[in-house]
Amino acid sequence: MGAGAQLHPGTKLGDGVFFGPGALALNDNWPEVGKDGWEFPGEGKYTVVVEDGASIGAGAILLPGVRIGKGALVAAGAVCTRSVPPGATFQRNAYVAPGRPSNWRERRMRFVQC
């Protein structure tokens, strides 16, 4: 979880998820001043689901009803209004194909390790 990231109630994160600084997972399609609470989708259901190994970039916004597939990437600053299939990349407001290279984790770790 990056600094300033917000997971609103009803968000489910899988294992090994990267959730960047300032990223948001929202839970209400119709926010309004003075509204009491939020709309819970029901027992065992979630407003936003981020599956195992997905990466959510800094400042990305996930709107209610979105499912981010296993290993998918939502780019920094993207406003994600629809679900992203496993392994796909979502950049700004459009899909980018093809997805990440199969060795993206190893390539990323070269720059992270000290």
Secondary structure, 3 states (H helix, E strand, C coil): CCCCCEECCCEEECCCCEECCCCEECCCCCCCCCCCCCCCCCCCCCCEEECCCCEECCCCEECCCCEECCCCEECCCCEECCCECCCCEEECCEEECCCCCCCHHHHHHHHHCC
